Amino acid sequence: MTISKVLTETSPGHDRAKVNSRFILFGAIPGIISTLLFTIIHHIFISDIWFSISMMLVAGVVCGACVAWCYFLLNSKKSIWGWIRYNLLFEKLLMLLGLVSGLVFEPGTTVAAAIAANVPPIALIKQALPLTAVYNLLISMIIHQFYGKKWKQFGIIFLTCLIIVVLLGLNISVIGLESFTGSLIFLIIKLFLLILFINASYVLAFLLFEKSKLTLDYRI
């Protein structure tokens, strides 16, 4: 079975569990690809983070699988455009987390010091944790308005958002606690471009696994 069939087949006799497992698999593999590309870009333009590649690959696999799994469970009509819009929604919400952090917090250290430490900013993450927790709940409610109507669906969305925020968003949540040169808006734009690159490589890698053309339905 091709990915195009996975994305479009909705017949009652279809083996839902099998398709669900394929979505998880074809979400996890692109997660690895996007993680490797992100590490290369980060090494070239920001700093060397190859020392944490094993943990990052685990995060990429888990997040990639969860995003695809959540999309499969929440969408009865699946299309290439729906898949792209769904992923862009997560990207916008991560960028918004950085913006909120920059507006709410006062800097307590510098970005240069955080990078030089070469360790996760645990103290800053703990300080930003209340904001991160409230934010995760709010974005889950927002996504639920677009993709879910039942409380069971909210649970799926909340779990996916929690995993993404914990594995990918914690460093974004502490942006406001680190001083940097330039404006907050400029930093958010750079953050947006970096997240866009990661997200685009994940989305495209997922779509490359399909062998025939997906439906171009413009509905979500």
N, C-alpha and C positions, 0 to 999 in steps of 0.2 A: 504493500500500500504506500502511495506517495503522500508527501506532506500536503499537497493540494487536496487530496481526498480527506485527509485528517481535518483540514480546515473547513471543508465544505459539506462533508457527509453528515446528515442529521436523521437518517432513516431509523425507525423504531427498532429494527432488528440489529442495528450496529452494536458491536461489542464495545460499550462505553469504557469499560475498565482498560481494555487494550489501547484504545485511543488516548485515554488519560495518561497511561504510562509512556506512550510515544511523545506526547506533548512535554512531559517532564524531561525525557531524554533529549529531545531536540531543543529544549530550553537550556539544559545543563551544558551541552557541548558549546553552543555559542557563548555561554557565560565564560568558559575557559578562553575562547578566542579573544573576546573583548577585554578580558583581564590582562592577557599578554600584551595586547596592543596598548592598553592604558599604561602598563608598566614601562613600555618602551618610550611612549610619549612623555611620561613623568620623568624618566631618566634623562631625556634629551633637554627638556625645557625647564624642569623644576629641580629635582634631586634624585639621587640613586635610591630606589626602594626595593631592589632585588633581594635584599636580605629578608624581606617579608613575603616573598613570592608564594611560598607554600600556603600561608594563611590567606593570602589574597585569592589564590586559585580556589580554595575551599569556599570563600565568600562568593566568588564568581559562579561556581557550580550551584550553590544553594539558591542564590538570588535569581540566577537565570532559570532554574527549574521552577521556582515559586512563581515567577512572573508568568511563565507560559502555562503553568497549572491553573493559576487564578483566571487567566484569560479563557481557558478552555471551559472552566466550570461556570463562568458568568455570562458567556455569550452563546446563544443558540445559533445566531447567524454569524459566521466567521468569514472575514475577508481580509485581503491584504491591507486595505485602507483602515479597516477597523483595528487591525494589529498595530499599524503604525501610530494611529491616534492614541490607542491605549498606552503604548510605550511613551509617547510624548507627554502624556498626562503625568506619569511618574517623574519624568525629567523636570517638568515645570514645578512640581511640588518639592523636589529636592532643592532646586534653585531658590524657591520661596523660603525654604528653611534657612538657607544661608543669609538671605535678606533680612528675615525676622531676627536672626541671631545678631546681625550687625546693628540693627536698630535698637535692640533691647539691652545688650550687654555693653559694659565698659571694658576696654582692653586691660589685661593684667600681665601680658608678656608680649613678645614680638614673634612674628612669623619666622624670622631668621633663627631665633632661639629654638623654636619648636622643631624646625627642620634639622638644625644642628644636633639636637638631642637624639635623633634617630630612634626614638621610642614613642609609642602611642601616648598622647597627652591625657593620661588617666585623670589627673586632678581637674583639668579643664572640662573633660567629659562629665565628671561627677557634678561639677558646678552647673553645667548646662542641662543636666538630666531632667529637672522638672519641666523646662521648656520643651525638651525633646519628647517627653511622655505626652504632654498636652497636645503638642503638634501632631504626633502620630495618631491620636484619637480623632482630631479634627480632620486630618486628610483622609482618614478611613471613612468618616461620615460623608465627606465631599464625594469621594469615589463611589460610595454606596448610592448616592443620588443619581449617578450616571449609569451604573452597571448592576445594581441590585435593588430588590424590593423586599426581600425576606431577611430575617435576623440571621439565618444560617449563612446567607451570602455576605452579610456584614462581618461575620466571624472569619470567613475566608479572606476578605479584603483586609481586615485588621491584622490577621496573621502575616499576610504578604507584606503589608506596609511596615509592620514591626521588624520583620527580617531584613527588609531593605534599609530601614533607618539604622538598625543596630550594626549591620555589616558594611553599609556604604555611607550612611548619613551622619555618623557620630563626629567625624572630622569636620563635616560641614556645619554641624550645630555649634561648634566652638569658634567659628570665624569671628564673632563679635568680641571674643575674649582675647584676641591676638591683634596687636597693632601692626599696621602695614603702611607702606608709602602709597600715595594716590587716594582716589575716592572709593567709597564703598560700591558705588554703581559700577565703576570700572572693574573692580574685583569680581562682582557678581557676573558681569559679562564674560570675563575670562573663565569663571566657574561654569557658566552656562555652556560655553564652547567646549570645555573639557568633558562635561557630562553629555553634551550632544554627540561628541565623537564616540564615547563609550557606548551610548545608547544606539547610535546609528550602526556601529560595528556589530552589536548584539542582534539588532533587528535584521540586518542584511544577512548575517551569518545564519540566522534561523531560516530565512526565506531561501537561502541557497540550497538547503537540504531538500527542497521540493523539486520534483522532476517535471511537472507540468504546470500550466498557467493557473494561478489562483483567480477566484472570482474578483472582479473589480467593483463590487458592490460598495457604494459610498456610505451606506448606513454603518453605524458602529457595530 
